[in-house]
Amino acid sequence: MTIYEFSATNNRGEEVSLSAYKGKVMLIANTASKCGFTPQYQGLNDLYKDLQAKGLVVLGFPCNQFGEQEPGSDSEISEFCELNYGVSFPIMSKIDVNGADAHPLFDYLKAQAPGLLGTKKIKWNFTKFLVDQNGKVLKRYAPLTKPEAIRADIEALLGN
């Protein structure tokens, strides 16, 4: 199984196959609009704007599992992201990342890049996963890791 076998619904209700991103570096994050880490939307968007032309795609997956910090509808989340952070990268439909109803993509990401001490559970909003151009999940970044701190890893993959 590869990451390209997964699909997800975007915030407009359209099914998107991750195979559409073959050959691109992906940074995938679970996000929330009412979290102390919410300003990371800006950093994620800056990475996307700066490196999109070189082959980076950022995918945001809103999740309400951590302190109910993402209570809005898909359209409300999209509007919030655009108005407050100018987000231009794809925002997907709200999902669960842990538990019985976790999106299969996140089960896969957690298995491929476990957290500290091998834990598979996502601990909070803005956990980020870096995927190379061949679909290999390379690394998991903690919510505390700011997007700017990931730039060097992404640029190395992009050959910059």
Buried (B, 14 or more C-beta within 10 A) or exposed (E): EEBBEBEBBBBEEEEBEBEEBEEBBBBBBBBBBBBEBBEBBBBBBBBBBEBBEBBBBBBBBBBBBBEEBBEBEBEBBBBBBEEEBEBEBBBBBBBBBBEEEBBEBBBBBBEBBEBEEEEBEBEBBBBBBBBBBEBEBEBBBEBEBBBEEBBEBBBEBBEE
